[in-house]
Amino acid sequence: MHIKLLHNVFLGYAFLACSAPIVLAEEPVSSDAQGRELYLSYQCWQCHGYEGQGGAAARIASTAYPFDAFARFVRHPDLMPAYPPHLLSDDKLRLIFKYVRSIPVPPLLEDIPELKDD
C-alpha cells in the first residue's frame, strides 16, 4: 500500500511538472531597440526614412538637438502631424529620441572607397 501511495504521488508531481508552463528567460530589450520599434510603429519612417536619413521630410538621424527641442518639434510641428502626449507619451518619445541619437552619422561620399574614381 505504501509503495502504491508513493507511486501515485510521484505520478502526480510528474503530471504537474509536465503541464506547468515553461518560462524561458528573455533577453532584455535595449532602449534603442524599443525606440526603433516605436519609430516604426508611429510611422516616423514614412517621411524620415527607416534610418532617419530623411526623404519626404528632414534628416533626423544623429540629431544634435537636445530632447526638449526634439519634443517641441514633435509636439508642435509646422509641417508634420503633431503627436501630443495623449498620443505619444514622453517616455515613448524619449525612447524614439534615444534611438534617433544612436544612429551613426553616415560617411561622407568622398570617404566611401566604392565611389572613388581610381
C-alpha positions as CSV (number, residue, x, y, z in Angstrom):
1,M,0.0,0.0,0.0
2,H,2.8,2.4,0.9
3,I,4.5,1.8,-2.5
4,K,1.3,2.5,-4.3
5,L,0.8,5.8,-2.5
6,L,4.4,6.9,-3.3
7,H,3.8,5.8,-6.9
8,N,0.6,8.0,-7.1
9,V,2.4,10.9,-5.5
10,F,5.3,10.6,-8.0
11,L,2.8,10.4,-10.9
12,G,1.0,13.5,-9.6
13,Y,4.2,15.5,-9.4
14,A,5.3,14.3,-12.8
15,F,2.0,15.4,-14.3
16,L,2.3,18.8,-12.7
17,A,5.8,19.2,-13.9
18,C,4.9,18.3,-17.4
19,S,1.8,20.5,-17.5
20,A,3.4,23.6,-16.0
21,P,4.1,26.3,-18.5
22,I,7.8,26.6,-19.4
23,V,9.1,30.1,-18.9
24,L,12.2,30.9,-20.8
25,A,14.4,33.8,-19.8
26,E,14.0,36.6,-22.3
27,E,16.8,38.8,-23.4
28,P,16.3,42.3,-22.1
29,V,15.3,44.6,-24.9
30,S,17.6,47.6,-25.2
31,S,16.1,51.1,-25.1
32,D,17.5,51.6,-28.7
33,A,15.5,48.6,-29.9
34,Q,12.4,49.8,-28.1
35,G,12.9,53.2,-29.7
36,R,13.3,51.7,-33.1
37,E,10.1,49.7,-32.7
38,L,8.2,52.9,-31.6
39,Y,9.8,54.9,-34.5
40,L,8.4,52.2,-36.9
41,S,5.0,51.8,-35.2
42,Y,4.3,55.6,-35.1
43,Q,5.2,55.7,-38.8
44,C,8.1,58.1,-38.5
45,W,9.9,56.2,-41.2
46,Q,7.4,57.2,-43.9
47,C,8.8,60.7,-44.1
48,H,12.1,60.5,-42.2
49,G,13.3,57.2,-43.7
50,Y,14.0,53.9,-42.0
51,E,17.3,55.2,-40.6
52,G,16.2,58.8,-40.0
53,Q,18.1,59.8,-43.2
54,G,15.3,62.0,-44.5
55,G,13.4,61.8,-47.7
56,A,10.0,63.5,-47.8
57,A,11.0,65.2,-44.5
58,A,14.1,66.4,-42.8
59,R,17.0,64.1,-41.8
60,I,16.6,63.4,-38.0
61,A,19.3,60.7,-37.5
62,S,22.1,61.6,-35.1
63,T,20.2,64.7,-34.2
64,A,22.2,67.2,-32.2
65,Y,19.1,68.7,-30.8
66,P,18.5,68.3,-27.0
67,F,15.4,66.3,-26.1
68,D,13.4,69.4,-25.2
69,A,13.9,70.9,-28.7
70,F,13.1,67.5,-30.3
71,A,10.0,67.2,-28.2
72,R,8.9,70.7,-29.2
73,F,9.2,69.8,-32.9
74,V,7.2,66.6,-32.4
75,R,4.5,68.2,-30.2
76,H,4.1,71.5,-32.2
77,P,5.4,70.9,-35.8
78,D,4.9,73.2,-38.8
79,L,4.6,70.5,-41.5
80,M,4.1,67.1,-39.9
81,P,1.3,65.7,-37.9
82,A,1.5,66.7,-34.2
83,Y,2.0,64.0,-31.6
84,P,0.6,65.3,-28.3
85,P,1.3,63.5,-25.0
86,H,-2.0,61.6,-25.1
87,L,-1.0,60.0,-28.4
88,L,2.7,59.6,-27.7
89,S,3.9,59.7,-24.1
90,D,7.0,61.5,-23.0
91,D,8.6,58.1,-22.1
92,K,7.9,56.7,-25.6
93,L,9.1,60.0,-27.2
94,R,12.3,59.8,-25.2
95,L,12.9,56.2,-26.4
96,I,12.4,57.4,-30.0
97,F,14.8,60.3,-29.4
98,K,17.5,57.9,-27.9
99,Y,17.1,55.7,-31.0
100,V,17.5,58.6,-33.4
101,R,20.5,59.8,-31.5
102,S,22.1,56.3,-31.6
103,I,22.1,56.1,-35.4
104,P,25.6,56.7,-36.6
105,V,26.4,59.6,-38.9
106,P,27.0,58.2,-42.4
107,P,30.4,58.7,-44.0
108,L,31.0,61.5,-46.5
109,L,30.6,60.4,-50.1
110,E,34.3,61.0,-50.8
111,D,35.2,58.6,-47.9
112,I,33.4,55.6,-49.5
113,P,36.0,53.7,-51.4
114,E,33.5,52.1,-53.8
115,L,32.5,55.6,-55.0
116,K,36.0,56.9,-55.7
117,D,37.3,57.2,-59.3
118,D,40.7,55.4,-59.2
